[in-house]
Amino acid sequence: MPEMEQSKKMVNQESFIKQRITKANDQLKKQIKENREKEMTEVMNQCLTGKGTIANLILPDLNDLGGLVDQTIKDISRRIESLKKDTTGKGVAVTPESVPPRAHDMCCKHGRKDLWLILI
C-alpha cells in the first residue's frame, strides 16, 4: 500500500479513543431505548392481565405507555387489515364479541374500548 494512502487510514490514539467513546455512547442510548420499550410493554401486559395498575406511574411513564398503546393499536389495525385482504378466505373476523368476556370487560371498564384488540 502506498505510504500516502496508508497515512490517510491511520488515526492517532486520541481520535481512535474518541471514535470508540462515540460508538459506545450510541450503543448505550440504543440499549436504554430498548430496555424502556420492554419495561413499558411489561407494564402494559400486567395491566391487561389485571396483575398491575397505572396508578403509581409518573407522567413520563404514562406518556411512554400511552405511546406504546397507540403504536400497538396501529400495528394490530394493520394486521387486521392484512387479514381482511387475505385472498385465501382463511382470515378470521375479529369483533368485540369474539374476545373473551373478561378481557373485553376489563378494557371497556377502563374506558378504552379499543384496547381489546391488543389481546388478539
Backbone as numpy.savetxt, mean C-alpha at the origin, in Angstrom:
# Nx Ny Nz CAx CAy CAz Cx Cy Cz
43.49 -0.01 -21.26 42.63 1.16 -21.26 43.53 2.39 -21.26
43.24 3.36 -22.12 44.07 4.56 -22.17 44.06 5.30 -20.82
45.16 5.98 -20.53 45.33 6.65 -19.25 44.26 7.72 -19.02
43.90 8.45 -20.05 42.91 9.52 -19.91 41.53 8.94 -19.54
41.13 7.86 -20.22 39.85 7.22 -19.93 39.85 6.62 -18.53
40.98 6.07 -18.15 41.12 5.47 -16.83 40.98 6.53 -15.74
41.54 7.68 -15.95 41.47 8.74 -14.93 40.05 9.30 -14.80
39.28 9.27 -15.88 37.89 9.75 -15.82 37.06 8.85 -14.90
37.32 7.56 -14.93 36.54 6.61 -14.14 36.97 6.54 -12.69
38.13 7.06 -12.39 38.63 7.03 -11.03 37.94 8.11 -10.20
37.67 7.80 -8.98 37.11 8.78 -8.06 37.98 8.80 -6.81
38.01 9.94 -6.19 38.79 9.98 -4.96 37.96 9.40 -3.82
38.60 9.19 -2.70 37.94 8.52 -1.58 36.75 9.34 -1.07
36.88 10.64 -1.05 35.80 11.49 -0.55 34.54 11.38 -1.41
34.70 11.45 -2.73 33.52 11.36 -3.59 32.93 9.95 -3.56
33.78 8.94 -3.42 33.28 7.57 -3.30 32.42 7.41 -2.05
32.89 7.94 -0.94 32.14 7.85 0.32 30.83 8.64 0.22
30.86 9.81 -0.43 29.63 10.59 -0.62 28.61 9.81 -1.44
29.08 9.13 -2.49 28.18 8.31 -3.31 27.56 7.19 -2.49
28.37 6.54 -1.68 27.88 5.44 -0.84 26.87 5.95 0.19
27.12 7.11 0.78 26.20 7.68 1.76 24.87 8.03 1.10
24.94 8.63 -0.09 23.72 8.97 -0.82 22.91 7.72 -1.14
23.60 6.69 -1.60 22.91 5.43 -1.92 22.28 4.82 -0.67
23.01 4.83 0.44 22.49 4.27 1.69 21.28 5.07 2.18
21.32 6.40 2.05 20.18 7.24 2.45 18.95 6.94 1.60
19.16 6.77 0.31 18.04 6.43 -0.58 17.43 5.08 -0.21
18.28 4.11 0.09 17.79 2.79 0.49 17.02 2.88 1.81
17.52 3.71 2.73 16.86 3.89 4.02 15.48 4.51 3.84
15.37 5.54 3.02 14.08 6.19 2.76 13.09 5.19 2.16
13.57 4.37 1.22 12.70 3.38 0.59 12.22 2.36 1.62
13.11 1.92 2.50 12.75 0.93 3.51 11.77 1.52 4.52
11.97 2.77 4.90 11.04 3.43 5.83 9.65 3.50 5.21
9.59 3.86 3.93 8.29 3.94 3.24 7.61 2.57 3.19
8.37 1.54 2.85 7.80 0.18 2.79 7.30 -0.26 4.16
8.08 0.01 5.20 7.68 -0.37 6.56 6.40 0.36 6.96
6.30 1.63 6.61 5.10 2.42 6.95 3.87 1.84 6.25
4.02 1.49 4.97 2.90 0.91 4.23 2.46 -0.42 4.85
3.44 -1.24 5.25 3.11 -2.51 5.88 2.41 -2.29 7.22
2.88 -1.31 7.98 2.27 -1.00 9.27 0.82 -0.56 9.10
0.58 0.32 8.15 -0.79 0.81 7.92 -1.68 -0.30 7.36
-1.12 -1.19 6.55 -1.89 -2.33 6.05 -2.31 -3.22 7.20
-1.40 -3.43 8.13 -1.71 -4.24 9.32 -2.81 -3.58 10.15
-2.75 -2.26 10.33 -3.78 -1.53 11.09 -5.13 -1.68 10.38
-5.13 -1.53 9.05 -6.37 -1.65 8.29 -6.96 -3.05 8.45
-6.11 -4.06 8.33 -6.59 -5.44 8.46 -7.13 -5.72 9.86
-6.46 -5.20 10.88 -6.94 -5.39 12.25 -8.29 -4.71 12.45
-8.46 -3.53 11.89 -9.75 -2.84 12.02 -10.86 -3.62 11.31
-10.55 -4.15 10.14 -11.56 -4.87 9.38 -11.96 -6.19 10.04
-11.05 -6.78 10.79 -11.37 -8.05 11.45 -11.89 -7.83 12.87
-11.98 -6.58 13.29 -12.50 -6.30 14.63 -11.47 -6.46 15.73
-10.20 -6.64 15.38 -9.15 -6.84 16.37 -8.43 -5.54 16.73
-8.79 -4.47 16.07 -8.12 -3.20 16.32 -9.09 -2.05 16.16
-8.60 -0.87 16.49 -9.42 0.33 16.38 -8.55 1.49 15.95
-9.18 2.51 15.40 -8.45 3.71 14.99 -8.51 4.79 16.06
-9.14 4.48 17.19 -9.35 5.47 18.23 -8.06 6.07 18.78
-6.99 5.29 18.85 -5.77 5.80 19.44 -4.71 6.20 18.41
-5.10 6.37 17.15 -4.16 6.79 16.12 -4.05 8.31 16.09
-2.87 8.80 15.79 -2.68 10.25 15.66 -2.96 10.66 14.22
-3.06 11.97 14.00 -3.47 12.50 12.70 -2.63 11.98 11.53
-1.29 11.97 11.62 -0.53 11.44 10.48 -0.85 9.96 10.19
-1.09 9.19 11.24 -1.48 7.79 11.05 -2.82 7.70 10.34
-3.77 8.53 10.76 -5.09 8.53 10.14 -5.02 8.95 8.68
-4.18 9.94 8.39 -4.01 10.37 7.00 -3.42 9.26 6.15
-2.39 8.60 6.66 -1.78 7.49 5.92 -2.76 6.34 5.74
-3.52 6.04 6.79 -4.51 4.97 6.72 -5.60 5.32 5.70
-6.06 6.56 5.72 -7.07 7.00 4.76 -6.57 6.87 3.32
-5.31 7.25 3.10 -4.72 7.11 1.76 -4.62 5.66 1.34
-4.26 4.80 2.28 -4.17 3.37 1.98 -5.54 2.79 1.66
-6.55 3.18 2.43 -7.92 2.70 2.17 -8.38 3.16 0.80
-8.13 4.44 0.48 -8.52 4.95 -0.84 -7.83 4.19 -1.96
-6.53 3.94 -1.82 -5.79 3.22 -2.84 -6.29 1.78 -2.97
-6.59 1.17 -1.84 -7.10 -0.20 -1.86 -8.45 -0.26 -2.56
-9.30 0.71 -2.31 -10.61 0.76 -2.97 -10.43 0.94 -4.48
-9.50 1.80 -4.89 -9.23 1.98 -6.32 -8.73 0.68 -6.95
-7.81 0.00 -6.26 -7.28 -1.26 -6.77 -8.38 -2.30 -6.92
-9.25 -2.36 -5.93 -10.34 -3.34 -5.97 -11.33 -2.99 -7.08
-11.61 -1.71 -7.24 -12.52 -1.28 -8.32 -11.95 -1.66 -9.68
-10.64 -1.45 -9.86 -10.01 -1.84 -11.12 -10.11 -3.35 -11.33
-9.92 -4.09 -10.26 -9.99 -5.56 -10.35 -11.41 -6.00 -10.69
-12.40 -5.37 -10.10 -13.80 -5.70 -10.40 -14.09 -5.41 -11.86
-13.62 -4.26 -12.35 -13.85 -3.91 -13.75 -13.18 -4.92 -14.68
-11.98 -5.36 -14.33 -11.31 -6.34 -15.18 -12.05 -7.68 -15.16
-12.63 -8.03 -14.02 -13.41 -9.26 -13.95 -14.71 -9.14 -14.74
-15.29 -7.96 -14.74 -16.51 -7.75 -15.52 -16.23 -7.89 -17.01
-15.02 -7.49 -17.42 -14.64 -7.56 -18.84 -14.17 -8.94 -19.24
-14.13 -9.84 -18.30 -13.67 -11.20 -18.55 -14.57 -11.84 -19.61
-13.99 -12.19 -20.73 -14.80 -12.74 -21.83 -15.07 -14.22 -21.69
-14.45 -14.87 -20.72 -14.68 -16.30 -20.57 -16.00 -16.59 -19.87
-16.61 -15.57 -19.31 -17.89 -15.77 -18.64 -17.74 -16.39 -17.27
-16.52 -16.47 -16.78 -16.29 -17.07 -15.47 -16.15 -16.01 -14.38
-16.39 -14.76 -14.73 -16.28 -13.70 -13.74 -17.35 -13.85 -12.68
-17.07 -13.38 -11.50 -18.00 -13.49 -10.38 -18.59 -12.12 -10.11
-19.89 -12.05 -10.04 -20.54 -10.80 -9.70 -20.38 -10.54 -8.21
-19.94 -9.35 -7.87 -19.72 -9.01 -6.47 -20.73 -7.94 -6.08
-21.54 -8.26 -5.12 -22.54 -7.33 -4.62 -22.47 -7.31 -3.10
-23.02 -6.29 -2.47 -23.02 -6.29 -1.01 -23.68 -7.53 -0.42
-24.64 -8.09 -1.15 -25.33 -9.27 -0.65 -24.44 -10.51 -0.66
-23.39 -10.50 -1.50 -22.51 -11.68 -1.58 -21.39 -11.65 -0.55
-21.32 -10.57 0.22 -20.31 -10.45 1.27 -20.90 -11.01 2.56
-20.10 -11.73 3.35 -20.62 -12.26 4.62 -21.26 -11.17 5.46
-22.41 -11.44 6.09 -23.15 -10.41 6.82 -22.31 -9.69 7.87
-21.50 -10.40 8.61 -20.70 -9.75 9.66 -19.76 -8.71 9.06
-19.10 -9.06 7.97 -18.16 -8.14 7.34 -18.89 -6.92 6.80
-20.02 -7.16 6.14 -20.79 -6.05 5.58 -21.31 -5.14 6.68
-21.85 -5.73 7.75 -22.37 -4.93 8.86 -21.27 -4.13 9.54
-20.09 -4.74 9.70 -18.99 -4.06 10.36 -18.58 -2.82 9.57
-18.49 -2.95 8.26 -18.08 -1.80 7.45 -19.17 -0.74 7.41
-20.42 -1.15 7.26 -21.51 -0.19 7.20 -21.72 0.50 8.54
-21.47 -0.21 9.63 -21.63 0.35 10.96 -20.70 1.54 11.16
-19.55 1.51 10.50 -18.58 2.59 10.63 -18.76 3.66 9.56
-19.86 3.61 8.86 -20.18 4.65 7.89 -19.41 4.53 6.58
-18.78 3.42 6.32 -18.01 3.24 5.09 -18.57 2.05 4.31
-19.66 2.26 3.62 -20.28 1.17 2.88 -19.38 0.66 1.76
-18.40 1.46 1.35 -17.51 1.01 0.30 -16.40 0.11 0.82
-16.21 0.01 2.13 -15.13 -0.80 2.67 -15.36 -2.30 2.54
-16.59 -2.73 2.35 -16.84 -4.16 2.23 -16.07 -4.73 1.05
-15.75 -3.90 0.08 -15.02 -4.37 -1.08 -13.63 -4.88 -0.73
-13.04 -4.33 0.32 -11.70 -4.72 0.72 -11.64 -6.19 1.11
-12.74 -6.71 1.57 -12.76 -8.06 2.09 -12.77 -9.13 0.99
-12.92 -8.71 -0.23 -13.02 -9.67 -1.33 -11.65 -10.22 -1.67
